[in-house]
Amino acid sequence: MKKIYLIAMATSLSFQVTAQDTAAAAAKKKIHSESVSELIFSWGKVEASPLDPGTVVRFSCFFHLGQQVHIDFNKNTGFYTGLSLRNVGIINNLNDSVKIKQRVYTLGIPIAFKFGDMTGTYIAVGVEGEFAIQYKQKVFVNDEKSKTNIWFSDRTNIFLPSAFGELRTKYGTYLKFKYYLTDFLKPGKQHVNVPGITYNPTKSQMAYVSIGYAFNNRRMRK
């Protein structure tokens, strides 16, 4: 009788340990990190009367780096946040002979909710707060170019909040649309230094479409 009792106790403890191990493994699977990078096509709608700036699509491929922490609540919903470094900006033709390129490097913190297949294709919608840390401007007058670099410049808004939507596939590729909720440029703070040109944007909406890839760090370690 005592032997049967001991065997039953040992079996029960074995099942408990196995269940705990399974639960711990499942918990680990729900939380993972990803490294992301993307190609960005950005543009801006600038109002700067009496000028009528013409928007040019801007392409940038570096440096766009990010680390994300993903939490999957179940098979169909999840959440992610993280930290990103991004190069965004706009290009405008001020007239037939003057073009201006303005961009910033930003540090951003995204907050997004995911819907779909957490191990396959899903949609993410969220917001991101970005902080402009380095500004660069290039002015082209015919064949001549002038360049300006400023850390923490007052020519753009330092805080750039945005809303975005993202379609991500099970292979890690994704397509994202992002719209910035505040003006990119600050009125009265622009310096073009071109005779006859007064560039004072009163409105500067910015948006972009990007194509990216997410590297699942858990799979890379395996």
N, C-alpha and C positions, 0 to 999 in steps of 0.2 A: 504493500500500500504506500509506504514511504517512498519507494522508488518511483511509483507512478506519479506521486505528487511532485517529486523533484523533476521528473521528465516534463510534466505539464508546466511547471514554473519556468524551466529552461526554454521550452518552446514558446511560451508567452513572451519572455524577455527577448527572444530572438526576433519574434514578429514585431515587437515594439521598436527595436533597434533598426530593423529593416524599414519600417514605416517612417521613422525619423530621418533615416538616410535618404529615402525617396522624397520626402517633403523638402529636405534641405537641397537636394539636387534640383527639384522643381523650382524652388525659390531662386536658385542661382540662374536658372534658365530665363526667369522673368526679367532679370536686370542684366543689361550688357552695355558696353560702350562701343561707339563707332567713330572712325576718323573720316572726315568728309572734305571734299574739294570740288570746285565747280568752275565753269566758264560762264562769264556774265556778259549779257547784252543789255546795256542800260540806255535810257534816254530821259530827257527832261523837257517840260513845257514851261518856257520862261517868258514872262511879260516884262518888258523894259522899255516902255514908251520914252522917247519917240522912235526907238529902234524896234524892229520886228525880227527878233532872232529866229534863225532857221535851225531846227534840231537835227543833229546827226547822231545816229546810233553809235554808241561807244562799246567796243569789245575789249575785255580784259581777261587775262588767263592767270595772272599771278599778282600778289600772293593771296590765295583764297584757301585758308586752312581752318579746320574746326574740329572740336572734340565734343561728342554728344553722349549723354547718358540716357538710355532708353529703359522705361519701365512698362512692361506689358501687363495690364490688369487681367486680361483673359485672351482668348484666341482672336477676338475681334476689336478690342480697344486697347489703347496704350497712351503713353505720354513720353515726351523727351524734352530735355533742356541741355545746356552746355555753354561753350565759349567759342567765339569765332573771330578770325581776323580776315578783313575783307577790303578790297580795293574797288570803290564805286565812285561814279561821277558822271558828268554830262559834257557834251560838246555842242557849241552853238556857232553858227555863222552870223556875225554881227552885221556884215554887209558883204559885198562881192569880193572884198580884198582882206577882210579881217576875220579870223577864226579864233575862238578861245576854248581851251580845254581846262576843265576844273574837276579835280578829283580829291578824295580823302581816303586815308586808311582808317578803318573803324574797328573797334572792339565791340562785339555784340553778345547779348545773352538772349537766346530764343526760348520761348515757352510754347509748346505745340501739343495738340491732342491728335491721336491717330485713330483712324477708323478703317476697317477692312480685315484683311488676312495678315496677322502680325508676323507670319513666317513667309508671306508671299507679297502680293501687291496691296498697297493701302494708300489712303489719302491722309495728309496731315494739314491741319489749319492752325494758325497761331499768330503770335505777335513777337516782335523782337525790339529790344532797346539797344541802339548802337551809339557809341561815343566816338566822335571824330578826334583822332589823335595827331594826324599829320596831313597837311594840305599842300597840294601842288597845282600850280597854274602855268599853262603855256599859252602865249599869245603869238599868233602867226599873222604877220602883215606882209602879204605877197610871199616872198621867199625868205623873209627874215623872221627869226624866232627869239622870243624872250621867255625866261623861265623863272619861277619863284617857288621856293619851298619854305613852309612855315609850320612849326610844331604848335599845336593847339591854337590855330588861327581863329580870328574873329570874323573872317570872311564867310564862314559857313556856320550854321547852328551846330553847337557842340553835341547836343543830344538829338538823335534822329530816330524817333520811334517809327515802326512800320508794322503792317499786317501782311501775311503771306499765306499762300496755298501751295501744296506740294503733292505731286504724284510720284510715289516710289515703287519700284518693281522688286521682285524677289531676288534679282541679280545685283541689287545695290544701286542701279542707275536711277536718277530722279530728274523731274522737270519741275521748276519752281517759278511762281510769279510773286513778286513783292512790290508793294506800293508804300511809299513813305508818307506819313501822316502830317508832317510839317514841311515847310519850305526848306530847300537845301541851302540857298544863299541868303545872306543878310543884306537888306536894303541899306544903301549908304556906306557900305564897307568894301565895295569893289574898286580895284585899281587896275586899269587897262593901260594907261600911259600911251595912248595913241591920239595924236592931234585930231580934233574934230569928232571924237567918239566919247559920248557920255553913257556909260553902262551902269544903270541903276535898277536892277531887277526888283519889282514889287511883288512878284509871284514866281516861284520856281519849284514846281512839282516834279518829283523824280520817281521812276519805277524801273524795274528790270525783269528780264526773263533769264533764267540760268539753267544750264544742263550740268549735272554733277554726278559724283559717284561716292558711295558710302562704303568704307571698308569695315566689315564687322570684325572687331578686334578679337572676339572670342574664337572665330573661325581661323584667324591668322595664327593665334597661339597654338591651336590644334594642328 
